[in-house]
C-alpha cells in the first residue's frame, strides 16, 4: 500500500481528522513529505470522483435572505 492508497483508505473508512491521518502516514512512512494540504487534496479528489460526499461543516448556519443581505452589505 502506498501513501495515497493509505490516505484514501483512512478517509473513506474512518472518522479520523486530517491531522490524525497525517500522523498515521508519518508513522508508516517516516521519510514521507506528506503535509496537511496533501490529505486535503486526497479528500478533494475523492469528492470529485464521487466516492466521498460533500464537505460537512461543523458550523452549518442557515440564514434568511434578509440576514444574508445584511451580512453582505456590512
Biopython code that builds the backbone (N, CA, C, O; Angstrom):
import numpy as np
from Bio.PDB.StructureBuilder import StructureBuilder

atoms = [
    (1, "UNK", "N", (0.855, -1.180, 0.000)),
    (1, "UNK", "CA", (0.000, 0.000, 0.000)),
    (1, "UNK", "C", (0.897, 1.236, 0.000)),
    (1, "UNK", "O", (1.824, 1.342, 0.802)),
    (2, "UNK", "N", (0.609, 2.173, -0.911)),
    (2, "UNK", "CA", (1.397, 3.405, -0.944)),
    (2, "UNK", "C", (0.688, 4.501, -0.130)),
    (2, "UNK", "O", (-0.392, 4.277, 0.417)),
    (3, "UNK", "N", (1.301, 5.667, -0.061)),
    (3, "UNK", "CA", (0.774, 6.761, 0.763)),
    (3, "UNK", "C", (-0.631, 7.169, 0.315)),
    (3, "UNK", "O", (-1.529, 7.322, 1.143)),
    (4, "UNK", "N", (-0.813, 7.341, -0.969)),
    (4, "UNK", "CA", (-2.123, 7.745, -1.474)),
    (4, "UNK", "C", (-3.204, 6.739, -1.144)),
    (4, "UNK", "O", (-4.305, 7.112, -0.740)),
    (5, "UNK", "N", (-2.898, 5.473, -1.314)),
    (5, "UNK", "CA", (-3.871, 4.430, -1.007)),
    (5, "UNK", "C", (-4.212, 4.431, 0.479)),
    (5, "UNK", "O", (-5.375, 4.283, 0.854)),
    (6, "UNK", "N", (-3.193, 4.597, 1.327)),
    (6, "UNK", "CA", (-3.423, 4.634, 2.770)),
    (6, "UNK", "C", (-4.302, 5.824, 3.139)),
    (6, "UNK", "O", (-5.264, 5.681, 3.894)),
    (7, "UNK", "N", (-3.973, 6.982, 2.613)),
    (7, "UNK", "CA", (-4.765, 8.184, 2.915)),
    (7, "UNK", "C", (-6.215, 7.998, 2.494)),
    (7, "UNK", "O", (-7.131, 8.266, 3.272)),
    (8, "UNK", "N", (-6.423, 7.544, 1.278)),
    (8, "UNK", "CA", (-7.788, 7.360, 0.775)),
    (8, "UNK", "C", (-8.540, 6.309, 1.590)),
    (8, "UNK", "O", (-9.726, 6.475, 1.871)),
    (9, "UNK", "N", (-7.859, 5.236, 1.966)),
    (9, "UNK", "CA", (-8.495, 4.208, 2.783)),
    (9, "UNK", "C", (-8.950, 4.798, 4.117)),
    (9, "UNK", "O", (-10.083, 4.580, 4.546)),
    (10, "UNK", "N", (-8.062, 5.542, 4.766)),
    (10, "UNK", "CA", (-8.396, 6.126, 6.069)),
    (10, "UNK", "C", (-9.509, 7.165, 5.961)),
    (10, "UNK", "O", (-10.368, 7.251, 6.838)),
    (11, "UNK", "N", (-9.493, 7.944, 4.896)),
    (11, "UNK", "CA", (-10.546, 8.950, 4.701)),
    (11, "UNK", "C", (-11.904, 8.271, 4.544)),
    (11, "UNK", "O", (-12.900, 8.702, 5.125)),
    (12, "UNK", "N", (-11.926, 7.209, 3.752)),
    (12, "UNK", "CA", (-13.196, 6.544, 3.446)),
    (12, "UNK", "C", (-13.678, 5.605, 4.546)),
    (12, "UNK", "O", (-14.872, 5.320, 4.630)),
    (13, "UNK", "N", (-12.776, 5.125, 5.381)),
    (13, "UNK", "CA", (-13.138, 4.080, 6.336)),
    (13, "UNK", "C", (-12.935, 4.456, 7.794)),
    (13, "UNK", "O", (-12.884, 3.580, 8.657)),
    (14, "UNK", "N", (-12.821, 5.738, 8.076)),
    (14, "UNK", "CA", (-12.654, 6.156, 9.468)),
    (14, "UNK", "C", (-13.243, 7.540, 9.657)),
    (14, "UNK", "O", (-13.643, 8.198, 8.697)),
    (15, "UNK", "N", (-13.290, 7.962, 10.884)),
    (15, "UNK", "CA", (-13.749, 9.308, 11.240)),
    (15, "UNK", "C", (-12.570, 10.160, 11.679)),
    (15, "UNK", "O", (-12.751, 11.152, 12.385)),
    (16, "UNK", "N", (-11.358, 9.782, 11.267)),
    (16, "UNK", "CA", (-10.150, 10.484, 11.686)),
    (16, "UNK", "C", (-10.064, 11.871, 11.061)),
    (16, "UNK", "O", (-10.542, 12.096, 9.949)),
    (17, "UNK", "N", (-9.454, 12.784, 11.784)),
    (17, "UNK", "CA", (-9.220, 14.130, 11.253)),
    (17, "UNK", "C", (-8.026, 14.086, 10.303)),
    (17, "UNK", "O", (-7.293, 13.099, 10.259)),
    (18, "UNK", "N", (-7.842, 15.150, 9.556)),
    (18, "UNK", "CA", (-6.681, 15.237, 8.663)),
    (18, "UNK", "C", (-5.383, 15.093, 9.448)),
    (18, "UNK", "O", (-4.447, 14.437, 8.991)),
    (19, "UNK", "N", (-5.328, 15.700, 10.616)),
    (19, "UNK", "CA", (-4.133, 15.631, 11.458)),
    (19, "UNK", "C", (-3.861, 14.198, 11.898)),
    (19, "UNK", "O", (-2.715, 13.747, 11.876)),
    (20, "UNK", "N", (-4.899, 13.488, 12.294)),
    (20, "UNK", "CA", (-4.734, 12.103, 12.724)),
    (20, "UNK", "C", (-4.293, 11.210, 11.562)),
    (20, "UNK", "O", (-3.463, 10.320, 11.741)),
    (21, "UNK", "N", (-4.844, 11.447, 10.390)),
    (21, "UNK", "CA", (-4.440, 10.688, 9.210)),
    (21, "UNK", "C", (-2.974, 10.967, 8.903)),
    (21, "UNK", "O", (-2.215, 10.047, 8.594)),
    (22, "UNK", "N", (-2.580, 12.213, 8.987)),
    (22, "UNK", "CA", (-1.192, 12.587, 8.728)),
    (22, "UNK", "C", (-0.243, 11.894, 9.703)),
    (22, "UNK", "O", (0.833, 11.445, 9.308)),
    (23, "UNK", "N", (-0.633, 11.805, 10.965)),
    (23, "UNK", "CA", (0.195, 11.125, 11.968)),
    (23, "UNK", "C", (0.403, 9.653, 11.600)),
    (23, "UNK", "O", (1.508, 9.128, 11.735)),
    (24, "UNK", "N", (-0.646, 9.000, 11.141)),
    (24, "UNK", "CA", (-0.543, 7.592, 10.743)),
    (24, "UNK", "C", (0.372, 7.451, 9.541)),
    (24, "UNK", "O", (1.208, 6.549, 9.495)),
    (25, "UNK", "N", (0.218, 8.345, 8.561)),
    (25, "UNK", "CA", (1.074, 8.305, 7.364)),
    (25, "UNK", "C", (2.532, 8.485, 7.759)),
    (25, "UNK", "O", (3.398, 7.741, 7.298)),
    (26, "UNK", "N", (2.808, 9.469, 8.610)),
    (26, "UNK", "CA", (4.192, 9.732, 9.037)),
    (26, "UNK", "C", (4.767, 8.558, 9.831)),
    (26, "UNK", "O", (5.970, 8.301, 9.776)),
    (27, "UNK", "N", (3.917, 7.852, 10.563)),
    (27, "UNK", "CA", (4.370, 6.691, 11.323)),
    (27, "UNK", "C", (4.730, 5.537, 10.377)),
    (27, "UNK", "O", (5.744, 4.867, 10.567)),
    (28, "UNK", "N", (3.906, 5.317, 9.376)),
    (28, "UNK", "CA", (4.125, 4.210, 8.443)),
    (28, "UNK", "C", (5.200, 4.548, 7.403)),
    (28, "UNK", "O", (5.942, 3.669, 6.964)),
    (29, "UNK", "N", (5.280, 5.815, 7.014)),
    (29, "UNK", "CA", (6.243, 6.273, 6.011)),
    (29, "UNK", "C", (7.037, 7.442, 6.600)),
    (29, "UNK", "O", (6.755, 8.594, 6.267)),
    (30, "UNK", "N", (8.011, 7.182, 7.454)),
    (30, "UNK", "CA", (8.741, 8.250, 8.156)),
    (30, "UNK", "C", (9.435, 9.253, 7.230)),
    (30, "UNK", "O", (9.625, 10.408, 7.611)),
    (31, "UNK", "N", (9.804, 8.841, 6.056)),
    (31, "UNK", "CA", (10.505, 9.737, 5.124)),
    (31, "UNK", "C", (9.542, 10.549, 4.246)),
    (31, "UNK", "O", (9.979, 11.372, 3.441)),
    (32, "UNK", "N", (8.253, 10.320, 4.401)),
    (32, "UNK", "CA", (7.256, 10.986, 3.554)),
    (32, "UNK", "C", (7.254, 12.490, 3.780)),
    (32, "UNK", "O", (7.489, 12.972, 4.889)),
    (33, "UNK", "N", (6.988, 13.204, 2.724)),
    (33, "UNK", "CA", (6.874, 14.668, 2.796)),
    (33, "UNK", "C", (5.408, 15.085, 2.742)),
    (33, "UNK", "O", (5.075, 16.193, 2.322)),
    (34, "UNK", "N", (4.555, 14.189, 3.170)),
    (34, "UNK", "CA", (3.119, 14.438, 3.167)),
    (34, "UNK", "C", (2.795, 15.557, 4.149)),
    (34, "UNK", "O", (3.351, 15.619, 5.245)),
    (35, "UNK", "N", (1.889, 16.438, 3.738)),
    (35, "UNK", "CA", (1.505, 17.584, 4.560)),
    (35, "UNK", "C", (-0.013, 17.585, 4.748)),
    (35, "UNK", "O", (-0.712, 16.794, 4.114)),
    (36, "UNK", "N", (-0.526, 18.459, 5.606)),
    (36, "UNK", "CA", (-1.983, 18.568, 5.744)),
    (36, "UNK", "C", (-2.654, 18.896, 4.400)),
    (36, "UNK", "O", (-3.769, 18.448, 4.134)),
    (37, "UNK", "N", (-1.979, 19.666, 3.573)),
    (37, "UNK", "CA", (-2.538, 20.001, 2.259)),
    (37, "UNK", "C", (-2.688, 18.751, 1.394)),
    (37, "UNK", "O", (-3.619, 18.659, 0.593)),
    (38, "UNK", "N", (-1.791, 17.807, 1.549)),
    (38, "UNK", "CA", (-1.883, 16.555, 0.787)),
    (38, "UNK", "C", (-3.138, 15.788, 1.177)),
    (38, "UNK", "O", (-3.849, 15.272, 0.315)),
    (39, "UNK", "N", (-3.408, 15.712, 2.474)),
    (39, "UNK", "CA", (-4.595, 14.999, 2.942)),
    (39, "UNK", "C", (-5.844, 15.689, 2.403)),
    (39, "UNK", "O", (-6.780, 15.022, 1.962)),
    (40, "UNK", "N", (-5.861, 17.003, 2.434)),
    (40, "UNK", "CA", (-6.996, 17.759, 1.893)),
    (40, "UNK", "C", (-7.158, 17.489, 0.401)),
    (40, "UNK", "O", (-8.282, 17.393, -0.092)),
    (41, "UNK", "N", (-6.043, 17.365, -0.322)),
    (41, "UNK", "CA", (-6.111, 17.084, -1.752)),
    (41, "UNK", "C", (-6.741, 15.711, -1.999)),
    (41, "UNK", "O", (-7.566, 15.559, -2.899)),
    (42, "UNK", "N", (-6.352, 14.718, -1.204)),
    (42, "UNK", "CA", (-6.935, 13.378, -1.363)),
    (42, "UNK", "C", (-8.441, 13.424, -1.120)),
    (42, "UNK", "O", (-9.205, 12.777, -1.836)),
    (43, "UNK", "N", (-8.869, 14.183, -0.118)),
    (43, "UNK", "CA", (-10.305, 14.312, 0.133)),
    (43, "UNK", "C", (-11.006, 14.967, -1.046)),
    (43, "UNK", "O", (-12.077, 14.525, -1.461)),
    (44, "UNK", "N", (-10.411, 16.007, -1.580)),
    (44, "UNK", "CA", (-10.981, 16.695, -2.739)),
    (44, "UNK", "C", (-11.070, 15.752, -3.930)),
    (44, "UNK", "O", (-12.075, 15.735, -4.640)),
    (45, "UNK", "N", (-10.031, 14.977, -4.145)),
    (45, "UNK", "CA", (-10.009, 14.030, -5.261)),
    (45, "UNK", "C", (-11.108, 12.977, -5.100)),
    (45, "UNK", "O", (-11.753, 12.596, -6.078)),
    (46, "UNK", "N", (-11.319, 12.510, -3.874)),
    (46, "UNK", "CA", (-12.379, 11.535, -3.625)),
    (46, "UNK", "C", (-13.758, 12.145, -3.857)),
    (46, "UNK", "O", (-14.661, 11.474, -4.356)),
    (47, "UNK", "N", (-13.922, 13.420, -3.495)),
    (47, "UNK", "CA", (-15.198, 14.097, -3.745)),
    (47, "UNK", "C", (-15.452, 14.222, -5.243)),
    (47, "UNK", "O", (-16.557, 13.962, -5.719)),
    (48, "UNK", "N", (-14.420, 14.620, -5.980)),
    (48, "UNK", "CA", (-14.551, 14.773, -7.434)),
    (48, "UNK", "C", (-14.889, 13.445, -8.097)),
    (48, "UNK", "O", (-15.593, 13.407, -9.106)),
    (49, "UNK", "N", (-14.383, 12.358, -7.524)),
    (49, "UNK", "CA", (-14.642, 11.023, -8.070)),
    (49, "UNK", "C", (-16.009, 10.490, -7.646)),
    (49, "UNK", "O", (-16.444, 9.446, -8.132)),
    (50, "UNK", "N", (-16.681, 11.195, -6.752)),
    (50, "UNK", "CA", (-17.989, 10.771, -6.283)),
    (50, "UNK", "C", (-17.935, 9.715, -5.189)),
    (50, "UNK", "O", (-18.962, 9.138, -4.832)),
    (51, "UNK", "N", (-16.751, 9.459, -4.655)),
    (51, "UNK", "CA", (-16.608, 8.439, -3.620)),
    (51, "UNK", "C", (-16.797, 8.995, -2.213)),
    (51, "UNK", "O", (-17.001, 8.236, -1.265)),
    (52, "UNK", "N", (-16.730, 10.308, -2.076)),
    (52, "UNK", "CA", (-16.893, 10.967, -0.787)),
    (52, "UNK", "C", (-17.945, 12.043, -0.956)),
    (52, "UNK", "O", (-17.920, 12.804, -1.924)),
    (53, "UNK", "N", (-18.862, 12.102, -0.019)),
    (53, "UNK", "CA", (-19.930, 13.084, -0.102)),
    (53, "UNK", "C", (-19.416, 14.499, 0.069)),
    (53, "UNK", "O", (-18.231, 14.706, 0.331)),
    (54, "UNK", "N", (-20.298, 15.472, -0.079)),
    (54, "UNK", "CA", (-19.892, 16.872, 0.080)),
    (54, "UNK", "C", (-19.362, 17.144, 1.474)),
    (54, "UNK", "O", (-19.713, 16.477, 2.447)),
    (55, "UNK", "N", (-18.517, 18.134, 1.531)),
    (55, "UNK", "CA", (-17.906, 18.513, 2.811)),
    (55, "UNK", "C", (-19.000, 18.915, 3.792)),
    (55, "UNK", "O", (-19.925, 19.653, 3.454)),
    (56, "UNK", "N", (-18.872, 18.422, 4.983)),
    (56, "UNK", "CA", (-19.819, 18.760, 6.040)),
    (56, "UNK", "C", (-19.152, 19.745, 6.989)),
    (56, "UNK", "O", (-18.129, 19.437, 7.600)),
    (57, "UNK", "N", (-19.728, 20.907, 7.105)),
    (57, "UNK", "CA", (-19.188, 21.916, 8.005)),
    (57, "UNK", "C", (-19.721, 21.686, 9.409)),
    (57, "UNK", "O", (-20.885, 21.329, 9.595)),
    (58, "UNK", "N", (-18.866, 21.892, 10.383)),
    (58, "UNK", "CA", (-19.302, 21.770, 11.763)),
    (58, "UNK", "C", (-20.135, 22.972, 12.170)),
    (58, "UNK", "O", (-20.830, 22.931, 13.185)),
    (59, "UNK", "N", (-20.071, 24.034, 11.392)),
    (59, "UNK", "CA", (-20.757, 25.275, 11.741)),
    (59, "UNK", "C", (-21.819, 25.611, 10.703)),
    (59, "UNK", "O", (-21.844, 26.720, 10.170)),
    (60, "UNK", "N", (-22.691, 24.658, 10.421)),
    (60, "UNK", "CA", (-23.745, 24.922, 9.457)),
    (60, "UNK", "C", (-24.682, 25.978, 10.014)),
    (60, "UNK", "O", (-25.318, 25.777, 11.048)),
    (61, "UNK", "N", (-24.761, 27.090, 9.330)),
    (61, "UNK", "CA", (-25.614, 28.185, 9.747)),
    (61, "UNK", "C", (-26.578, 28.469, 8.601)),
    (61, "UNK", "O", (-26.162, 28.664, 7.459)),
    (62, "UNK", "N", (-27.847, 28.488, 8.913)),
    (62, "UNK", "CA", (-28.852, 28.776, 7.899)),
    (62, "UNK", "C", (-29.313, 30.210, 8.103)),
    (62, "UNK", "O", (-29.805, 30.576, 9.171)),
    (63, "UNK", "N", (-29.145, 31.017, 7.056)),
    (63, "UNK", "CA", (-29.545, 32.417, 7.122)),
    (63, "UNK", "C", (-30.740, 32.649, 6.216)),
    (63, "UNK", "O", (-30.881, 32.017, 5.169)),
    (64, "UNK", "N", (-31.595, 33.567, 6.637)),
    (64, "UNK", "CA", (-32.669, 34.006, 5.754)),
    (64, "UNK", "C", (-32.046, 34.914, 4.695)),
    (64, "UNK", "O", (-30.910, 35.360, 4.849)),
    (65, "UNK", "N", (-32.784, 35.184, 3.630)),
    (65, "UNK", "CA", (-32.271, 36.087, 2.593)),
    (65, "UNK", "C", (-31.973, 37.467, 3.181)),
    (65, "UNK", "O", (-31.001, 38.116, 2.796)),
    (66, "UNK", "N", (-32.804, 37.901, 4.100)),
    (66, "UNK", "CA", (-32.614, 39.207, 4.732)),
    (66, "UNK", "C", (-31.326, 39.236, 5.558)),
    (66, "UNK", "O", (-30.560, 40.197, 5.476)),
    (67, "UNK", "N", (-31.082, 38.188, 6.353)),
    (67, "UNK", "CA", (-29.861, 38.109, 7.159)),
    (67, "UNK", "C", (-28.625, 38.058, 6.266)),
    (67, "UNK", "O", (-27.613, 38.702, 6.546)),
    (68, "UNK", "N", (-28.723, 37.285, 5.193)),
    (68, "UNK", "CA", (-27.599, 37.177, 4.255)),
    (68, "UNK", "C", (-27.318, 38.539, 3.627)),
    (68, "UNK", "O", (-26.164, 38.954, 3.522)),
    (69, "UNK", "N", (-28.367, 39.227, 3.214)),
    (69, "UNK", "CA", (-28.215, 40.552, 2.596)),
    (69, "UNK", "C", (-27.571, 41.527, 3.557)),
    (69, "UNK", "O", (-26.720, 42.322, 3.158)),
    (70, "UNK", "N", (-27.969, 41.478, 4.828)),
    (70, "UNK", "CA", (-27.381, 42.360, 5.835)),
    (70, "UNK", "C", (-25.875, 42.086, 6.002)),
    (70, "UNK", "O", (-25.076, 43.016, 6.108)),
    (71, "UNK", "N", (-25.510, 40.820, 6.022)),
    (71, "UNK", "CA", (-24.099, 40.465, 6.151)),
    (71, "UNK", "C", (-23.286, 40.954, 4.961)),
    (71, "UNK", "O", (-22.152, 41.406, 5.118)),
    (72, "UNK", "N", (-23.865, 40.863, 3.787)),
    (72, "UNK", "CA", (-23.152, 41.263, 2.563)),
    (72, "UNK", "C", (-22.994, 42.778, 2.482)),
    (72, "UNK", "O", (-22.052, 43.268, 1.859)),
    (73, "UNK", "N", (-23.884, 43.507, 3.091)),
    (73, "UNK", "CA", (-23.858, 44.975, 2.998)),
    (73, "UNK", "C", (-23.067, 45.631, 4.114)),
    (73, "UNK", "O", (-23.000, 46.859, 4.177)),
    (74, "UNK", "N", (-22.470, 44.849, 4.990)),
    (74, "UNK", "CA", (-21.683, 45.429, 6.092)),
    (74, "UNK", "C", (-20.297, 45.740, 5.648)),
    (74, "UNK", "O", (-19.492, 46.233, 6.438)),
]
sb = StructureBuilder()
sb.init_structure("model")
sb.init_model(0)
sb.init_chain("A")
sb.init_seg("    ")
for serial, (resi, resn, name, xyz) in enumerate(atoms, 1):
    if name == "N":
        sb.init_residue(resn, " ", resi, " ")
    sb.init_atom(name, np.array(xyz, "f"), 0.0, 1.0, " ", f" {name:<3s}", serial, name[0])
structure = sb.get_structure()
